[in-house]
Amino acid sequence: MIKVQALSARDAVKLIPDGATVGVTGFAGNAQAEVVSEAVEASFLAERHPRELSLFFCAGLGDGGTKGSNHFGHEGLVRKVIGGHWNLSPTLVELVVENKIEAYNFPQGTLAQLVRDIAAGKPGTVSRVGLKTFVDPRVEGGKLNEVTTEDLVEVIQLAEQEYLFYKGCKIDVAIIRATSADEKGNLSMEKEAVSVESLSMAQAARNSGGIVIAQV
């Protein structure tokens, strides 16, 4: 049985382990769990927990200032970020430029497919998207600064054609937003502007042995 708890945002973020890989969803301010993200930042600033997170997001989250993924923009709160769009996250970008975190930029649609593949228990995503671009490991491998050295993309051969293999990872915590929830944990998104990868991110966490924190 799935264990369901109704918690305040403050108590919910206490469930995030240090060093966890955290998948967050949304598109700008739409379907983005702003209250939970605020609580993560407040908890870190007050208690230094959670810390050393690996952050995973597909679309840009926030307002280009202080909201969304910008709440994670503190040295020590995150150690690695994999994202599909960085322009709305100046606090994270500053950490990247200063070589204080590891950082990758991959195609947004490919990351969305990678979440589905993680949910399906696959080792990663095979795609021709990104070949011979900055994502190709023979160019930059999507790495955004000097401290980012691990290759998360490989060139492979299938049916005599080149493909890129985007490596999967465990999602320890999924942070999503819905409109409503019931006591069994069922969620609905009837007043959300977009559904984005909320379902697949929750499935990825579930099938990684992780947890889902849903703001409703």
C-alpha positions in Angstrom: 0.0 0.0 0.0 1.1 3.5 -0.8 1.6 5.6 2.4 -0.2 9.0 2.1 0.4 11.8 4.5 -1.2 15.3 4.6 1.6 17.6 5.8 2.5 21.3 5.9 5.2 22.3 3.3 7.6 22.8 6.2 7.1 19.2 7.4 7.1 17.7 3.9 10.6 19.0 3.0 12.0 17.4 6.2 11.4 14.1 4.3 14.0 15.1 1.7 17.3 13.3 2.5 20.6 15.1 2.1 22.2 14.2 -1.2 18.9 13.2 -2.8 18.1 13.6 -6.5 15.1 15.8 -6.6 12.9 16.1 -9.7 10.8 19.3 -9.9 8.1 20.1 -12.5 6.4 23.0 -14.0 6.7 25.5 -16.9 7.7 29.0 -15.7 5.1 29.6 -12.9 2.6 27.1 -14.2 2.1 23.7 -12.4 5.2 24.6 -10.3 5.2 23.9 -6.6 6.2 27.3 -5.4 5.2 26.8 -1.7 7.3 23.6 -1.4 10.2 25.2 -3.2 10.0 28.1 -0.7 10.0 25.7 2.1 13.1 23.9 0.8 15.0 27.2 0.7 13.7 28.3 4.2 14.7 24.9 5.7 18.2 25.1 4.2 18.8 28.6 5.4 17.6 27.9 8.9 18.8 24.3 9.4 21.2 23.6 6.5 18.9 20.8 5.5 18.3 19.4 2.9 21.7 19.9 1.3 23.9 18.6 -1.5 20.9 17.9 -3.7 21.0 16.9 -7.3 18.3 19.0 -9.0 16.5 17.7 -12.2 14.0 19.8 -14.2 12.9 19.9 -17.8 11.4 23.3 -18.5 12.4 26.6 -17.0 10.9 27.2 -13.6 10.2 30.6 -12.0 10.1 34.3 -12.9 13.7 35.0 -13.8 14.1 36.5 -10.3 13.4 34.8 -7.0 10.7 32.2 -7.6 10.7 28.6 -8.9 14.1 26.9 -9.2 15.7 30.1 -7.9 14.8 28.9 -4.4 17.5 26.2 -4.9 20.2 28.7 -5.8 22.3 28.5 -2.7 25.8 27.1 -2.4 25.5 23.9 -0.4 21.8 23.4 -1.1 22.6 21.9 -4.5 25.7 20.2 -5.8 24.5 19.3 -9.3 21.7 20.5 -11.7 20.4 18.9 -14.9 18.1 21.3 -16.7 16.5 21.9 -20.0 16.1 25.7 -19.7 18.2 27.9 -17.5 17.1 31.4 -18.4 14.6 31.7 -15.6 17.1 30.7 -12.9 19.6 33.4 -12.4 20.5 32.3 -8.9 21.5 28.9 -10.2 23.3 30.4 -13.2 25.4 32.4 -10.8 26.6 29.3 -9.0 27.4 27.7 -12.4 29.4 30.7 -13.6 31.3 30.7 -10.3 32.1 26.9 -10.7 30.3 26.2 -7.4 28.0 23.4 -8.7 28.1 20.8 -11.5 25.6 21.7 -14.3 24.3 20.3 -17.5 22.0 21.7 -20.2 20.1 19.1 -22.2 17.2 19.4 -24.7 13.9 19.9 -22.8 11.9 17.4 -24.8 14.6 14.7 -24.4 14.7 15.3 -20.7 10.9 14.9 -20.6 11.3 11.5 -22.4 14.1 10.6 -20.0 11.7 11.0 -17.1 9.3 8.7 -18.7 12.1 6.2 -19.4 13.2 6.3 -15.7 9.6 5.7 -14.7 9.6 2.7 -17.0 12.7 1.3 -15.4 14.9 1.8 -18.4 18.6 2.7 -18.1 18.2 5.9 -20.1 17.0 7.5 -23.4 18.2 6.8 -26.9 17.8 9.7 -29.3 19.3 11.4 -32.3 18.4 14.8 -30.8 21.6 16.6 -29.9 24.0 14.9 -32.3 26.9 17.2 -33.4 25.6 19.9 -31.1 27.0 21.1 -27.7 25.1 18.1 -26.1 27.3 15.6 -28.1 30.1 14.4 -25.8 32.5 14.9 -28.6 31.7 18.6 -28.4 30.8 19.6 -24.8 28.5 16.9 -23.6 26.0 19.5 -22.3 28.5 20.5 -19.5 28.2 24.2 -18.5 31.4 24.8 -16.5 34.9 23.5 -15.6 33.9 21.6 -12.5 31.4 19.5 -14.5 33.4 16.5 -15.8 31.2 13.4 -15.7 29.8 12.4 -19.1 26.0 11.8 -18.8 25.6 11.3 -22.6 27.3 8.7 -24.8 27.5 8.1 -28.5 26.2 4.7 -29.5 25.6 2.8 -32.8 22.3 1.2 -33.6 21.4 -0.2 -37.0 24.5 1.4 -38.5 23.4 4.9 -37.3 24.7 7.1 -34.5 22.5 7.9 -31.6 23.0 9.7 -28.2 22.3 7.7 -25.1 21.2 10.0 -22.2 21.9 8.2 -19.0 19.1 7.7 -16.5 19.2 8.3 -12.8 17.1 7.5 -9.7 14.6 10.1 -8.7 14.6 10.1 -4.9 12.1 12.9 -4.5 9.5 14.2 -7.0 8.1 17.7 -6.2 4.9 18.3 -8.2 1.8 20.5 -8.1 -1.9 19.6 -8.5 -5.2 21.3 -7.9 -6.9 18.8 -5.6 -6.1 15.6 -3.6 -8.2 13.1 -1.8 -7.3 11.1 1.4 -6.0 8.2 -0.8 -3.4 10.4 -2.5 -5.2 10.7 -5.8 -4.5 14.0 -7.5 -6.3 16.0 -10.1 -5.1 19.1 -12.1 -8.3 20.6 -13.3 -7.2 24.2 -12.6 -3.6 23.8 -13.7 -2.6 25.5 -17.0 -0.4 22.6 -18.0 0.2 19.1 -16.8 3.8 18.9 -18.0 5.7 15.8 -16.8 4.0 15.7 -13.4 2.6 12.1 -13.8 5.9 10.7 -15.2 8.0 12.4 -12.5 5.8 10.9 -9.8 6.1 7.5 -11.5 9.8 7.9 -11.8 10.2 8.6 -8.1 7.8 5.7 -7.2 9.7 3.3 -9.4 13.0 4.5 -8.0 11.9 3.7 -4.5 11.5 7.4 -3.7 8.8 9.7 -2.5 6.4 12.2 -4.1 5.7 15.6 -2.5 2.6 17.1 -4.1 1.5 20.7 -3.4 -2.3 20.9 -3.6 
